[in-house]
Amino acid sequence: MSLGQQLAPHLPFLRRYGRALTGSQAQGDRYVRATLEAIVAAPDQFPRDVDPRLGLYRTFQAIWNSTNFDEVAADDVAEEQEVVARARLSRMTPLSRQALLLTAMEGFTPEDAAYLIEVDAAEVDALVAEALAEIEKQTRARVLVIEDEPIIAMDIESIVRDLGHEVTGVAVTRDEAVALAMEDRPGLVLADIQLADDSSGIDAVKDILAEFNVPVIFITAFPERLLTGERPEPTFLITKPFQRSTVKAAISQALFFDESTVPA
């Protein structure tokens, strides 16, 4: 099997990581594209002594660490959002955010995360704890949940409240989601893809975003379908079935880049 064939199944998830790390589909996908270009340009330098997925993420990390934030952000991020991101980055070690996303969202073990960010394995747990403490301290929001499965909706509600956020409502259809959003404007939306009446959570979110801007996290059993890099797609995405830690990490990271949550 060629290297390209080995890496192809992992690309959607690398896009997810890149987008979550940067808070932008355009920025995240640019890092992924640069990663692939580096591999194509020098395939002999690709790490062959580890699993291909680890090698792919390690190459991405090398690109991330060697690229100036200004170079990647300038063309893709609105000035206000860039200011917000810079303010938060100045109060938090970027390495801790990487450790959190790699373990909680991407599912790497602490040992693998340590390899990817080039620290001792013993440091990863401390970095993750630092990230959660700092992000949770900075962000509080009112959250709309769009989910038609009662058990899953209850679980998401519990996670949201445990983080100190308020749930404005739970919608099971597109129309109900839009109505709840208009009635009580949320600061964050968590949306399933397929809803109770066969309507689409994606369409519900489009309707909401047509009225006002709000960060959105999509929840789906088929993330690769929404992470092709070929059209406007979610910046933040959770895979079903999910772990509570994954939802917490995604919520924290989505709010991290949202200007409405900047402390006074």
TAZI-V171760 format. One record per backbone hydrogen bond with DSSP energy under -0.5 kcal/mol. NH is the residue of the N-H (numbers start at 1). CO is the residue of the C=O. E is the energy in kcal/mol with one decimal. If there is no record, write none. Layout:
NH_CO_E, NH_CO_E
This chain:
6_2_-1.8, 7_3_-2.0, 8_4_-1.9, 9_5_-0.6, 10_7_-1.7, 11_7_-0.7, 11_8_-1.1, 14_10_-1.8, 15_11_-2.4, 16_12_-1.8, 17_13_-2.1, 18_14_-2.8, 19_15_-2.6, 20_16_-2.4, 21_17_-2.6, 22_18_-1.8, 23_19_-2.6, 24_19_-0.8, 28_24_-2.3, 29_25_-2.7, 30_26_-1.7, 31_27_-1.9, 32_28_-2.0, 33_29_-2.6, 34_30_-2.3, 35_31_-2.1, 36_32_-2.4, 37_33_-2.4, 38_34_-2.0, 39_35_-2.0, 40_36_-2.6, 41_37_-2.3, 42_38_-1.7, 43_40_-0.5, 45_42_-1.9, 46_43_-1.2, 55_51_-2.4, 56_52_-2.5, 57_53_-2.4, 58_54_-2.5, 59_55_-2.1, 60_56_-2.1, 61_57_-2.7, 62_58_-1.9, 63_59_-1.9, 64_60_-2.9, 65_61_-2.7, 66_62_-1.2, 67_63_-0.9, 67_64_-0.7, 71_68_-0.5, 72_68_-1.3, 73_69_-2.6, 74_70_-2.0, 76_73_-1.1, 77_73_-2.0, 82_78_-2.6, 83_79_-2.2, 84_80_-2.0, 85_81_-2.7, 86_82_-2.6, 87_83_-2.4, 88_84_-2.1, 89_85_-2.7, 90_86_-2.0, 91_87_-0.6, 91_88_-1.0, 92_89_-1.0, 96_93_-1.3, 97_93_-1.1, 98_94_-2.0, 99_95_-2.2, 100_96_-2.1, 101_97_-2.5, 102_98_-2.6, 103_99_-1.8, 104_100_-2.8, 105_100_-0.6, 105_101_-1.1, 106_101_-2.4, 107_103_-0.5, 108_102_-2.6, 113_109_-2.9, 114_110_-2.3, 115_111_-1.8, 116_112_-2.2, 117_113_-2.4, 118_114_-0.8, 119_114_-1.9, 123_120_-1.8, 124_120_-0.6, 124_121_-1.0, 125_121_-0.6, 126_122_-0.5, 127_123_-2.3, 128_124_-2.7, 129_125_-2.3, 130_126_-2.2, 131_127_-2.3, 132_128_-2.5, 133_129_-2.3, 134_130_-2.3, 135_131_-2.6, 136_132_-2.4, 137_133_-1.4, 138_134_-1.2, 139_135_-1.7, 143_141_-0.5, 143_166_-3.8, 144_188_-2.6, 145_143_-0.5, 145_169_-2.4, 146_144_-0.5, 146_190_-3.4, 147_145_-0.6, 147_171_-2.1, 150_148_-0.7, 153_149_-2.9, 154_150_-2.5, 155_151_-2.0, 156_152_-2.7, 157_153_-2.6, 158_154_-2.3, 159_155_-2.2, 160_156_-2.7, 161_157_-2.6, 162_158_-2.4, 163_159_-1.4, 164_161_-1.7, 165_160_-2.0, 166_141_-2.2, 168_143_-2.6, 168_166_-0.6, 169_143_-0.8, 171_145_-2.9, 177_173_-2.2, 178_174_-2.3, 179_175_-2.4, 180_176_-2.6, 181_177_-2.3, 182_178_-2.2, 183_179_-2.0, 184_180_-2.4, 187_142_-3.7, 188_142_-1.2, 189_215_-2.0, 190_144_-2.7, 191_189_-0.5, 191_217_-2.8, 192_146_-3.1, 193_219_-0.9, 195_193_-0.5, 195_199_-2.4, 196_172_-2.3, 198_195_-1.8, 201_193_-3.5, 202_193_-0.5, 204_200_-2.0, 205_201_-2.3, 206_202_-2.3, 207_203_-2.3, 208_204_-2.1, 209_205_-3.0, 210_206_-1.3, 211_208_-1.5, 212_208_-1.9, 215_187_-0.6, 217_189_-2.8, 218_236_-2.1, 219_191_-2.8, 220_238_-2.4, 225_222_-1.4, 226_223_-1.7, 227_224_-0.8, 236_216_-0.6, 238_218_-3.1, 240_220_-2.3, 246_243_-0.5, 247_243_-1.7, 248_244_-2.4, 249_245_-2.2, 250_246_-2.4, 251_247_-2.7, 252_248_-2.5, 253_249_-2.4, 254_250_-2.6, 255_251_-2.3, 256_252_-1.5, 257_253_-1.0, 257_254_-0.6, 258_255_-1.2, 259_257_-0.6, 261_258_-1.8, 262_259_-1.4
